[in-house]
Amino acid sequence: MSATLPQATGSFGEKPTLTFPAGDAPAELEVLVLEPGTGSLVEAGDEIEVHYLGQSWNGNVFDNSYDRGSSISFPIGVGAVIGGWDEGLVGQPIGSRLLLSIPPHLGYGDRGVPQAGIRGGDTLVFVVDIVSTH
């Protein structure tokens, strides 16, 4: 039985708002498909383009691409980003909106990213829209 995950508002391409449930964050990676995509599957080694919002569990939004008005691209499945993204995005179809709950050992661990407001041991929650792969 998985833990209860946050609720996310909005549709693909819209900045979401997260509402957190009572209780603790899941201990392991949880990936919830909010909107299934119909494109080809993301493969390890692809250059993936995404829009995203990142928030600490029951904490503040630390980053989002919607307010900047531009998506980001990076290699996926090859260790260029946190483990939760590599594990959670590979195998998903392009056009999907996903909610990822990423435990510390697949995120920023005990160090966190203090300048971004991520404390050591934080569980991270992302809403990710997979725009394309190259």
C-alpha positions as CSV (number, residue, x, y, z in Angstrom):
1,M,0.0,0.0,0.0
2,S,1.5,3.3,-1.1
3,A,1.4,6.4,0.9
4,T,-1.1,9.1,0.0
5,L,0.3,11.5,-2.6
6,P,-0.3,15.2,-3.0
7,Q,-3.0,16.4,-5.3
8,A,-2.0,18.6,-8.3
9,T,-4.2,21.1,-10.1
10,G,-4.1,22.1,-13.7
11,S,-3.5,20.3,-17.0
12,F,-0.5,19.6,-19.2
13,G,1.4,22.9,-19.7
14,E,-0.3,24.8,-16.9
15,K,1.5,25.7,-13.6
16,P,0.2,23.3,-11.0
17,T,-0.5,23.8,-7.4
18,L,0.1,21.0,-4.9
19,T,-2.0,20.1,-1.9
20,F,-0.3,17.8,0.5
21,P,-2.1,15.1,2.5
22,A,-1.7,14.5,6.2
23,G,0.9,12.0,7.0
24,D,4.4,11.2,6.1
25,A,6.0,11.2,2.6
26,P,6.5,7.9,0.9
27,A,9.8,6.2,1.7
28,E,10.4,5.2,-1.9
29,L,10.0,6.7,-5.3
30,E,6.3,7.1,-6.3
31,V,5.3,8.0,-9.8
32,L,1.7,9.0,-10.5
33,V,0.5,9.5,-14.1
34,L,-1.8,12.6,-13.9
35,E,-2.3,12.7,-17.7
36,P,-1.1,9.9,-19.9
37,G,0.9,10.9,-23.0
38,T,0.4,9.4,-26.4
39,G,3.9,10.0,-27.8
40,S,6.9,7.6,-28.0
41,L,8.5,6.3,-24.8
42,V,11.3,8.2,-23.2
43,E,14.5,6.1,-23.3
44,A,17.7,6.3,-21.3
45,G,20.1,8.5,-23.1
46,D,17.5,10.7,-24.7
47,E,17.7,14.4,-24.4
48,I,14.3,15.2,-22.8
49,E,12.5,18.5,-22.7
50,V,10.2,19.1,-19.7
51,H,8.2,21.8,-17.9
52,Y,8.2,21.2,-14.1
53,L,7.4,22.4,-10.7
54,G,9.4,21.3,-7.7
55,Q,8.3,21.5,-4.1
56,S,9.6,20.1,-0.8
57,W,7.1,17.8,0.9
58,N,4.8,20.1,2.9
59,G,7.3,22.9,2.2
60,N,7.8,25.7,-0.4
61,V,8.1,25.6,-4.1
62,F,11.8,25.7,-4.8
63,D,11.8,25.9,-8.6
64,N,9.4,25.9,-11.5
65,S,9.8,26.4,-15.2
66,Y,6.3,27.7,-15.8
67,D,7.0,31.1,-14.3
68,R,10.1,31.4,-16.4
69,G,8.1,30.6,-19.5
70,S,10.7,28.2,-20.8
71,S,11.1,24.5,-20.6
72,I,14.5,22.8,-19.8
73,S,16.3,20.0,-21.6
74,F,18.8,17.5,-20.2
75,P,20.0,13.9,-20.9
76,I,17.8,11.4,-19.0
77,G,18.7,8.0,-17.5
78,V,22.4,8.7,-17.5
79,G,23.0,10.3,-14.1
80,A,22.9,13.9,-15.3
81,V,20.0,14.7,-12.9
82,I,18.8,13.3,-9.6
83,G,18.1,9.6,-9.4
84,G,14.3,10.1,-9.0
85,W,14.1,11.8,-12.4
86,D,16.2,9.2,-14.1
87,E,14.1,6.4,-12.6
88,G,10.7,8.1,-12.8
89,L,10.8,9.6,-16.3
90,V,12.5,6.8,-18.4
91,G,9.8,4.6,-19.9
92,Q,7.0,7.3,-19.8
93,P,5.3,8.5,-23.0
94,I,5.9,12.0,-24.4
95,G,3.0,14.2,-23.6
96,S,2.6,12.8,-20.1
97,R,2.0,14.9,-16.9
98,L,3.5,13.0,-14.0
99,L,3.7,13.6,-10.2
100,L,6.9,12.3,-8.7
101,S,7.5,11.9,-5.0
102,I,11.2,11.5,-4.6
103,P,12.7,10.3,-1.3
104,P,16.0,11.9,-0.2
105,H,18.2,8.9,-1.3
106,L,17.0,9.6,-4.9
107,G,17.1,13.4,-4.5
108,Y,19.6,15.5,-2.7
109,G,20.2,13.2,0.3
110,D,21.3,14.6,3.6
111,R,23.1,17.6,2.0
112,G,20.0,19.1,0.4
113,V,20.5,22.3,-1.6
114,P,20.3,25.0,1.0
115,Q,20.6,27.9,-1.5
116,A,17.4,26.5,-3.2
117,G,15.6,26.0,0.2
118,I,15.9,22.2,0.0
119,R,16.9,20.9,3.5
120,G,18.9,17.7,4.0
121,G,16.5,14.8,4.1
122,D,13.7,16.5,2.2
123,T,11.4,14.5,0.1
124,L,10.9,16.3,-3.2
125,V,7.6,16.4,-5.1
126,F,7.7,17.3,-8.8
127,V,5.0,17.8,-11.4
128,V,6.7,17.1,-14.7
129,D,5.2,17.7,-18.2
130,I,7.2,15.7,-20.8
131,V,7.3,18.0,-23.8
132,S,9.5,16.1,-26.2
133,T,12.7,14.2,-26.6
134,H,15.6,14.9,-29.1
